[in-house]
Amino acid sequence: MPAILAVLGTALGKVLLSMITALFTEKFLKVAIVHSLEKLAQRTLTDFDDKLLKAAKEAWGMDEKDKEEEGK
């Protein structure tokens, strides 16, 4: 019985790992990084992180989405 549970646990682990790996696409990572930078920029008083956030959004073409949302 423990051997069967070990095999099932390993199989389940592989399935979960493949699902998590599939989630980490380039777009997902970019959104996660920008979201983290936005939270950091809100908590600090310096403008360095604001500039870093703006540069990341411009480099990845995410600033256009913000402009479209403002226009609505």
N, C-alpha and C positions, 0 to 999 in steps of 0.2 A: 504493500500500500504506500509506504513512503516514497518508493521509487516512482510510482505513478504520479504522485503529487509533485515530485521534483521535475518530472518531464513536463507535466501540465504547467507548472510555474515557469519553467524555462520557455516553453512555447508562448505563454501569455506575455512574458517579458519581451520576447522578440517582436511580438505583434505590437505591443505598446511602444517599443523603441522605434519601430518602423513608422508608426503613426506620428510620433513626436518629430521624427526626422523629416517627414513629409511636410509637417507644419512649418518648419523653419526654412521657408523659401526666402529668396533675396528680398522680396517685397515685404514679407512679414518682419524680417530683421530691420529693414529700413524704417518701417513704421514704429517698431519697438524702440529703436534708437532715438528717433525724433520725439516720440512721446516722453521718453526718459529725459531728454534734453529740455523739453518744454517744462516738465515738473521741476527740474533743477533751476531753470531760468526764473520760475515763479518764486522760488524760495530764497534766491540770493539777491543782493543789492548791486552787484557789479554788472558791467555791461559786457564782459568777456564772454559769458555763457550765452548772452543774447546774440552776440556776433557769431558764435559757434553754431547756434541753432539756425540762424539765418543762412549761414554758409552751407550747412547740411541740407536745408530745404531747397536752396537754389541748385546745389549740385545734383540732387536727386529729383528735381522737378516737382517738388511737393508744394512749393509756394504758390503755384498756379491754382491748386485745389483750394487753398485758403482764400485766394482772391475771388474765386467763383462763389464760395460760400458767403463772403461778405456782400456780394452783389445781390444775393437773394433776399 
